[in-house]
Amino acid sequence: MIKVMTYLADHLFSLRQEIAHLQNMNNHYVSKTEHSPLDESALELRTVRLRQIKKELADMLIRPKDAKVWWERLSKSRIA
């Protein structure tokens, strides 16, 4: 169980770092007055990734009533 908790803590830390990086990139985008097609495409990809992270975090909050299902789902996500 401690290994699972360590995994969760590490995963949450990784997501926090990724969110901070995406926010920095978005701030850089906003500071520019003109945007190339590549800038626009990168913004779209960052937006999609932030939505994915938001969904992943929301899914982590939904815990089945049966703890066994939750642990199995967690171990499967670790493998993937």
C-alpha positions in Angstrom: 0.0 0.0 0.0 2.9 2.4 0.7 4.2 1.8 -2.8 0.8 2.7 -4.2 0.8 5.9 -2.1 4.3 6.8 -3.2 3.3 6.2 -6.8 0.3 8.6 -6.3 2.4 11.2 -4.7 5.0 11.0 -7.5 2.3 11.1 -10.1 0.6 14.1 -8.6 4.0 15.9 -8.3 4.7 15.1 -12.0 1.3 16.5 -13.0 1.9 19.7 -11.0 5.2 20.2 -12.8 3.6 19.6 -16.2 0.8 22.1 -15.3 3.3 24.7 -14.3 5.2 24.2 -17.5 2.1 24.5 -19.6 1.1 27.7 -17.7 4.5 29.2 -18.3 4.2 28.4 -22.0 0.7 29.9 -22.1 2.0 33.1 -20.3 4.8 33.3 -23.0 2.1 33.0 -25.7 0.0 35.8 -24.2 3.0 38.1 -23.9 3.6 37.9 -27.7 1.8 40.4 -29.9 1.8 38.2 -33.0 1.3 34.4 -33.2 2.5 32.1 -36.0 0.5 29.1 -37.1 2.9 27.0 -35.0 2.2 29.1 -31.9 -1.5 28.6 -32.5 -1.1 24.8 -32.9 1.1 24.6 -29.8 -1.6 26.6 -27.8 -4.2 24.1 -29.0 -2.1 21.1 -27.9 -1.5 22.7 -24.5 -5.2 23.3 -24.1 -6.0 19.7 -24.9 -3.3 18.4 -22.5 -4.7 20.6 -19.7 -8.1 19.2 -20.3 -6.7 15.6 -20.1 -4.9 16.4 -16.8 -8.2 17.9 -15.4 -10.1 14.7 -16.4 -7.4 12.5 -15.0 -7.4 14.3 -11.6 -11.2 14.2 -11.6 -11.1 10.4 -12.3 -8.7 10.0 -9.4 -11.3 11.4 -7.0 -13.9 8.9 -8.0 -13.3 5.8 -5.9 -15.5 2.8 -6.2 -17.2 1.5 -3.0 -15.3 -1.7 -3.3 -11.7 -1.0 -2.5 -10.5 -4.0 -4.5 -11.7 -2.4 -7.7 -10.0 0.8 -6.9 -6.6 -0.9 -6.2 -6.9 -3.0 -9.4 -7.7 0.1 -11.4 -4.7 1.9 -9.9 -2.3 -0.9 -10.5 -3.5 -1.1 -14.2 -2.8 2.6 -14.7 0.7 2.1 -13.2 1.4 -0.6 -15.7 0.2 1.4 -18.7 
